[in-house]
Amino acid sequence: MMIAPLPAAAVLAIRQESLYHEARVLILVCQFTQPGEPFRGLTKLAKIDFLLRYPVMAERLLPAGVAGPGVAPTDDERQAVESRMIRYKYGPWDDRYYPILGALVGKRLATFARVDGSTEITLTDAGRDLGMALEGTSPWAVVAERARFLRAHFDLPGRDLKDLIYEQLPDVVALPLRSEI
């Protein structure tokens, strides 16, 4: 059976979506680490990325009045979601994390290692330089500002973030497994 090639527009859309997710994760890791310091844990990455992608959920976890200008969800964000995540046994997850991290490693923007049973993602100098360059551009400046805000308020181990989400966002936890959030 022969598989027909994808139309050029479809290939371009897939490539652009992939680059979008790679840039967001690159900025997130850049904001949560110092040069040479690893970002520890895929659970932490998934939970922090969930709060970055769904600012309304992050806002719900904060005490009243904590979100500042440029960080609070816009009216549009209150009505829509950034992109789909799936409810898994341990909370929100995106099946693209492995390919995203693999792409960053393949482009020599990050390294990926298992240390004492935990995943560590370390940006290379080129990855940190690109992340910082992206932060100064529109629309990535908002993503970087939100990532900084998340670091200030949610720089916790992945297990603690999972517990916080389970305790404070019961409607997300109550969703059936494998359903879209």
N, C-alpha and C positions, 0 to 999 in steps of 0.2 A: 504494500500500500504506500502510495506516494503522498507526502504531506505538502500541501501548497504553502509557498512562502508567505509570510505576513506582508501586507501592504506597507510601503515605506512610512506612511503616516502612523501606523500602529507601532512600528519599530521605534520611531521617533518619540511617540508618547510614552512607551515603556522606558526608554532611555532617560527621558526627562523626569519621569516619576522616580526612577532609581536614583538619579543624581540629586533630586530634591531630598530624599530620605537620607542619603549619604551626607549631604551638607548639614542637615539638621542634627544627625548623630555626631558628626564631627564637631559642631559648635557646642553641643551638650557636653561631650567629653572634654573639650577645651576649657569650658567654664568650670568643670568640676575637678580639674587637676592643674598642677603646676608642671613646668617642663620636666620631663623624665619621670614624672609620677604616674603610676597606673591608675586607671579607673577600675575598681574592683567589683565584679559581680554582674552577671547577666540579669539577675532578679532586680538589682538596683537600677540597672539601665532601663529595663522594661517599665518599672514603676515611675522613675523620673521622667522617662519619655512619655508615659501616659499622662502625667501631670502637665508636661509641656504641650502636648498635642490637644489636651482637653483643659484649657484654662478655667473653665467653669468648675471642673472637679477639684482643681488645685484651690480655687477660691473657697470651695465648700470645706476644705480641710483647715483653713486658716481662721484665727479669731476674727471677729467682725472688725472691719476697717483697716486690716493689715495691708491689703493689696494697694499698690500705688499707681500713679499715672504711667501709662505705657505697659503695665503689667496686667491690669484688670481686663477681663474678657470684654470684647466689643459686643455691641448689640447683635451683630451677625453671628459671632461665635456663640452667643447664648442660644441661637436658634438652630445652629448646624454643628456638625463635627468636622474636625480637620481631615481625618481619614480613618478608615475602619481599623479597629482592633478587635480581637476575638477574645471572648471570655473562656479562659482555660481553668484548670483545677486550681492554680495558684494565682489567679487574677488575670488582668489584661495582658495580652501578648500579641506580638505581630510576627507572623511567620517569616517576615523579611529580615529579621535581625541577623541571622547567619549570613545570608547573601550580602547584606549591607556591610557587615564587618569584614567579610571576605573581600569585598570590593575595595574597602579602605586599605586592607593589608596588601592586596594585589597592586594597588596604585602607590604603594610605599608611603601611605599617609599614617599608618598605624601598625602596631605589632599586636599579636594576640597570643596569650600564653595561659596555661593552666598551672596555678601555683597553690599547693595545699588544698586541692579540690575546688578552687575558685577560679573563675575566668578573670584575667587581667587584660585590659586594653590600654596600650600606651601609645600616645601620638608621637610620631617621628617629628623632627624639626620641620620638615616640609608640611606635615599634617597640622602642626600647631600654627605655622605661618599662614597656611590656607584658611584655617578656622578663624584666626584673628582678622585676616583680610576680609572674609565673608561677613564678619560681625559689623564691619563698618559700612556695609552696603544695605540698600533697601531691597527686599523686605527682611533680610536676615538680622538687622539691628533689633527688631522686636523679639525675634527668637532668642538672640543673645541676652537681651535684657531680662527676658523671662527665665532663661537658664540661670543667670546670676541670682535672680530672686529665689529660684528654687534651691540653689545651693545655700543661700542664706537661711532658708526656712526648712529645708527637707534633706539636708546632707546627712542621711542616716543609713545604716546598713540595710540591705535589701529586705531582710526578714522584718525589720522594724517598719519599713515603708509598707510592706505587705500587710502587716498587722494594723497599721494606721488606716489603710484603705478599707480593710475588712470591717474595722470598728466604725469608721466615720461615713462610709459610703455603702450602706447595706443594700441599696437598690442596684448597684453594680454587681455586688457579690451574689445577689439573688437571681441574677440572670442565668438561664440554663447554660450549661457548658457548651462551648463552640458556637454560641450566638454572637452576633455583632453588637458591639457597645455603641 
